[in-house]
Amino acid sequence: METESMDCESYGTHHFSSTTKTHAVVTNTVGPAATSVYELLECPVCTFSMYPPIHQCQNGHTFCSTCKVRVHNRCPTCRQELGDIRCLALEKVAESLELPCKYFNLGCPEIFPYYSKLKHESVCNFRPYGCPYTLAPSVVSLEASLSSWLISGMIIKLTCTRPPLLTTVTLNPIRVFHCFGQYFCLHFEAFQLGLGPVYMAFLRFMGDEEEARRYSYSLEVGGSGRKLTWEGTPRSIRDSHRKVRDSNDGLIIQRNMALFFSGGDRKELKLRVTGKIWKELHSADSGVCMPNMSS
């Protein structure tokens, strides 16, 4: 299969543009009456929208069921002692409301009944992507000596075929690559699997699952005349780091094998990981992106 080499760039900062699509300007608006009622449905404690059961004190001040526990049985507005009074009238009014998705300013054109809106927003395609760098603390919370060795010892080399470029930087457990005009996040970490430690590398695509399926990638690690290869589809950034890791969806290297690949006295980790990202040829911008990852 013939492929065209694509430029690939490495980004070491925490700033990147998420993959977005151009959408028509959303003109859905909420009338003044609906806006006023919606403000009544905002909990004065947490400022989130209230859903049944909505509670109220004897003076009519309302608050959500979660905050009822947090305020220690005292109304947050008038400090009167609380009972178990529900504001059924406000719950009924909420049923009649239709409101836009809270991500309408990001391009979502949908309008939902009040009680359906929350479910949609949890899976809305226009909701922001979580920054993968905020997950780094979950990596270093592993066994101290093992994770410290991994983080301080990793070096990444990125080679581009056009134009010629070689970049060497110290690797954090997370690394971002730019290929085909998209962003891919490479994770390399150590954790305990069964009775022994393992190293794992996997790729996430900074976009939705449907877009991620347009790409494939492979990772290869080897040494001493042996090699181990993994090939798969990048996971969407929508899937949490822990979900991907716990599914074992990536290149997994047992510690003893990693030391074998490292050669020498097999006491120092010196892995060379190579990889490539490609897109099917029927796509207009198909080709291959080949970042060489080594340490």
C-alpha positions in Angstrom: 0.0 0.0 0.0 1.5 3.3 -1.1 1.2 6.2 1.3 2.3 9.8 1.4 4.6 10.9 4.2 3.0 13.6 6.4 4.6 16.2 8.5 4.4 15.6 12.3 5.1 18.1 15.0 5.7 17.7 18.7 4.2 20.0 21.3 5.7 20.2 24.7 3.5 22.9 26.3 0.1 22.3 27.8 -1.7 24.4 25.1 -3.3 22.9 22.1 -6.4 23.5 19.9 -9.0 20.8 20.2 -10.4 19.5 17.0 -13.6 21.5 16.2 -15.9 21.8 13.2 -17.4 25.0 11.8 -21.1 25.4 12.5 -23.8 27.8 11.7 -24.4 30.5 14.3 -27.0 29.4 16.8 -29.8 31.8 17.2 -32.0 29.9 19.7 -33.0 32.3 22.5 -34.9 31.9 25.7 -37.7 34.3 26.4 -37.7 36.6 29.5 -40.3 34.6 31.3 -38.5 31.3 30.8 -35.2 33.0 31.9 -36.8 34.3 35.1 -38.2 30.8 35.9 -34.8 29.3 35.1 -33.2 31.6 37.6 -35.7 30.4 40.2 -34.5 26.9 39.5 -30.9 27.8 40.4 -29.8 26.6 43.8 -28.5 29.5 45.9 -25.8 27.3 47.5 -24.1 25.5 44.6 -25.7 27.6 41.8 -26.5 24.5 39.8 -29.9 23.8 38.3 -32.2 22.0 40.7 -33.9 18.7 40.0 -36.5 16.8 42.0 -36.6 16.6 44.9 -36.5 20.4 45.2 -36.6 21.4 48.9 -37.8 24.6 50.6 -37.9 26.0 54.1 -41.0 27.3 55.9 -40.3 30.7 54.4 -40.3 29.4 50.9 -36.6 29.5 50.1 -35.6 26.7 47.8 -32.4 24.6 47.5 -31.4 21.3 45.9 -31.3 17.9 47.6 -27.5 17.7 47.6 -27.1 21.1 49.4 -29.8 20.1 51.9 -27.3 17.8 53.4 -24.5 20.3 53.2 -26.2 23.1 55.1 -26.7 21.0 58.2 -30.5 21.3 58.4 -30.5 25.1 58.3 -31.9 27.2 55.4 -29.0 28.9 53.7 -31.0 32.1 53.2 -32.9 32.7 56.4 -31.2 30.2 58.7 -34.5 28.7 59.8 -34.5 25.0 60.7 -35.4 22.8 57.8 -38.1 20.1 57.6 -38.9 17.8 54.7 -40.9 20.2 52.6 -40.8 19.8 48.9 -41.5 22.6 46.5 -43.9 20.6 44.2 -45.1 23.8 42.4 -41.6 24.6 41.2 -41.0 21.0 40.2 -44.2 21.2 38.1 -43.2 24.5 36.5 -39.9 23.0 35.5 -41.7 20.3 33.5 -43.1 23.0 31.2 -39.8 24.6 30.3 -37.8 24.0 27.1 -34.3 25.4 27.2 -31.2 25.3 25.0 -28.3 23.1 25.7 -25.7 24.9 27.9 -23.2 24.4 25.2 -25.2 26.4 22.7 -22.4 29.0 22.5 -20.1 26.3 21.4 -22.4 25.3 18.5 -25.1 23.0 19.9 -28.5 23.9 18.3 -30.6 21.6 20.4 -33.5 22.6 22.7 -34.8 20.2 25.4 -37.4 19.9 28.1 -35.9 20.9 31.4 -35.7 17.4 32.8 -34.1 16.0 29.6 -31.5 18.7 29.2 -29.1 17.3 31.9 -28.9 13.9 30.2 -28.1 15.4 26.8 -25.4 17.7 28.2 -23.5 14.8 29.7 -23.0 13.4 26.2 -23.3 16.5 24.0 -20.9 16.4 21.0 -20.2 20.1 21.6 -19.1 19.8 25.2 -15.4 20.8 25.8 -12.7 18.1 25.7 -10.9 17.4 29.0 -7.3 18.5 29.0 -5.1 15.3 29.2 -2.4 17.1 31.2 -4.8 17.4 34.2 -4.7 13.6 34.4 -0.9 13.5 35.0 -1.2 13.4 38.8 -3.0 10.0 38.4 0.2 8.7 36.8 2.7 9.8 39.5 0.4 8.5 42.2 1.8 5.0 41.4 4.5 3.3 43.3 7.0 6.1 44.0 10.2 4.5 42.9 8.8 3.0 39.7 6.9 6.1 38.5 9.8 8.4 39.3 12.2 6.2 37.3 9.8 6.3 34.4 9.2 10.0 34.4 12.8 11.1 34.9 14.3 8.5 32.5 12.1 9.0 29.4 13.4 10.8 26.3 11.4 11.2 23.2 12.8 11.8 19.7 10.5 12.9 16.9 11.6 12.6 13.3 9.7 14.2 10.5 10.1 13.3 6.8 9.2 16.7 5.4 10.8 19.0 6.2 13.7 17.2 7.9 13.4 17.8 11.6 14.7 16.2 14.8 13.5 17.3 18.2 14.7 15.8 21.5 12.9 16.7 24.7 12.4 15.2 28.2 9.2 13.3 28.2 6.4 13.8 30.7 4.0 10.8 30.9 1.9 12.5 28.3 3.0 13.8 25.0 1.0 15.6 22.2 1.7 15.1 18.5 0.3 17.0 15.5 -0.4 14.8 12.5 -2.9 15.2 9.5 -3.9 18.6 11.0 -5.2 16.8 14.2 -3.8 16.3 17.7 -3.0 12.9 19.2 -2.0 12.3 22.8 0.6 9.6 23.6 0.6 8.1 27.1 3.5 6.1 28.4 3.4 5.0 32.0 4.1 2.3 34.5 1.6 0.6 36.8 1.0 -2.7 38.6 -0.8 -5.4 36.6 -1.4 -8.6 38.5 1.7 -9.4 40.6 4.2 -7.3 38.6 4.9 -3.9 37.2 4.3 -3.2 33.5 4.8 -0.4 31.1 2.0 0.7 28.8 1.8 3.0 25.8 -1.4 4.1 24.1 -2.7 6.9 21.9 -5.8 9.1 22.3 -7.3 11.2 19.6 -8.3 14.7 20.6 -11.8 14.5 19.1 -14.9 12.3 19.2 -15.0 8.5 18.8 -16.4 8.7 15.3 -13.5 10.8 14.1 -10.9 8.7 16.0 -12.0 5.6 14.0 -10.7 7.3 10.8 -7.2 6.7 12.0 -5.0 3.8 13.0 -1.6 3.6 14.7 1.1 1.1 15.5 3.7 1.1 18.3 6.8 -1.1 18.2 9.4 -1.8 20.9 12.4 -4.1 20.5 16.0 -5.0 21.1 18.4 -7.9 21.1 16.9 -9.2 17.9 13.4 -9.3 19.3 10.4 -6.9 18.9 6.9 -6.4 20.2 4.3 -4.7 18.0 0.9 -3.2 18.8 -1.6 -2.0 16.2 -5.0 -0.4 16.9 -7.3 2.5 16.7 -6.7 5.6 18.8 -9.2 6.1 21.6 -11.2 9.3 21.8 -10.2 11.9 24.4 -13.8 11.4 25.6 -12.7 8.1 27.1 -11.0 8.8 30.4 -7.3 8.0 30.8 -8.2 5.4 33.5 -10.8 3.7 31.3 -8.4 3.2 28.4 -5.6 2.0 30.8 -7.9 -0.4 32.6 -9.1 -1.9 29.3 -5.4 -2.7 28.4 -6.0 -1.2 25.0 -2.4 -0.4 24.1 1.1 -1.7 23.9 1.9 -3.4 27.2 5.4 -4.5 28.1 6.3 -6.6 31.2 9.1 -5.2 33.2 11.4 -8.1 32.7 10.8 -7.9 28.9 11.5 -4.2 28.9 14.8 -4.8 30.6 15.6 -7.5 28.1 14.9 -5.1 25.2 17.1 -2.5 26.9 20.1 -4.8 26.6 23.3 -4.4 28.6 23.2 -5.6 32.2 19.4 -5.4 32.1 19.3 -3.1 35.1 18.7 0.2 33.3 15.6 1.0 31.2 16.7 2.0 27.6 13.7 1.4 25.4 13.3 2.5 21.8 9.6 2.8 20.8 8.8 3.6 17.2 5.3 4.3 15.9 3.3 5.6 13.1 -0.2 7.0 12.6 -2.1 6.6 9.3 -5.3 7.3 7.6 -7.1 5.2 4.9 -6.3 6.0 1.3 -9.9 6.7 0.3 -9.7 9.9 2.4 -8.5 13.0 0.6 -5.7 13.7 3.1 -4.7 10.0 3.6 -1.1 9.1 4.3 1.3 8.2 7.1 2.7 10.1 10.0 5.7 8.5 11.5 6.9 9.9 14.9 9.9 7.9 16.2 9.6 7.6 19.9 12.7 6.3 21.8 14.2 6.4 25.2 
